[in-house]
Amino acid sequence: MNIVQYTKAATLEEAWELNQVRGAVVLGGCCWLRLSPQRRIAQAIDLSGLGLDTIEEGDDAFIIGAMVTLGAFGRHEGLVTYTQGAVKEATRHIVGTQFRNLATIGGSVSGRFGFSDIWTLLLALDADVELYKGGRISLFDFGKKGPGKDIVSHIIVPKKRGNTAYASLRLNETDFPIIAVAVHADGKDVRCAIGSRPGRAEVMSIPVDAVRTLGYEKAGQELAEKVKYETNLRGSAEYRHDMAVVLCRRLLAQTMGDDV
């Protein structure tokens, strides 16, 4: 890999201007940076000096800087409490401690990876993305187009009453997930995100009353059947579907106050 020009941005405006250069790359934790002898990066943009490595907890939301590491995200006491431990569960399998202390939440979100535990959880939490020029948009909408030439500055997790849970299935402790599910249930609706299908996570909603009427098994099956699954080396489409039904059922029961 050949980096022609490296710049540690002093402001978000400078970072944005540099990113308009063809072949520019915004550096996060660099853990997913594609390495190749043939790759040429015209302009590498370092955001580490912009103070985007903090998590602010307000009355209505958590504001998470793009340079916050996955390790810090998973350990944050306020987020752990708000999600009943779901952030810890969603991050603890990601490669290893050293990796989690380098990889950033901004890089994970910007990459829009199909295997991302982070994407799955944040979709269920109805998170938003703050773009420097584009402003605040939902993570769902961001997933359709990505950052483009804009800069992701923050991830915003709104505080909503309810319960959250996360679960995944893996071949081993630190492998990519075969399937991942996150659920957030309040008194009215249930948001369920299913990721690593192996495509990027998708989210759907179902009224709480409908879940009570259908029962957890049928409601889980209904949710699981709303997304498409594919086969790869980690599992078949059929297996992913069947396991999604199981995880949806378990998390519905967990978040709606019943034993699994």
C-alpha angles and dihedrals in degrees: 000000000000121000109196097187130013121193130179100212117230094198138015088246090058091047091051093049092049090049091061088071113103110254094020118148127197110221120223118165088322091228093123096036106134109239120207134148087229096051117108121192110196094193127012113198119203115201096182094106097055100082094247094134099090136093116217119197115205134173093267107025151004113247109205120192116230092240095055107122122238088242092056090045092053094046100046106124095213094051093044090053095044093050095039089241097314093125090054092048092048094053106034095082097048104119100285146314095277092050093048090051090057106034113085132217090231091056092047092050096042091049092057089205118189092221095051117133087189094058092050094052096042092051091055089049090054091237126184131215122225113214119194095232102012097053126211119344133163118268087236091060092041089057091062097058110010125214096304106186093335126101124243105224104168145006115219122206111190119218110239128167113254145071130290132199136173133195137168139182120226139174088230139359099275102025124114111274121265087208133353131194133187126184132190116186127186130171093282113026142020120220113202124185122192118195142173091044067146087268124080116293120275126201132213136174133222128180116255089233090057090053090051091049096046097039124232096281096053093038090051090050092049091052094045092052093057093076133056125242132204136198125246137149092290098054149333126264090247093052092048091051093050093048091047088058090052095047093045090052093049095047094046089055092045096050096041093056104259132115117260 
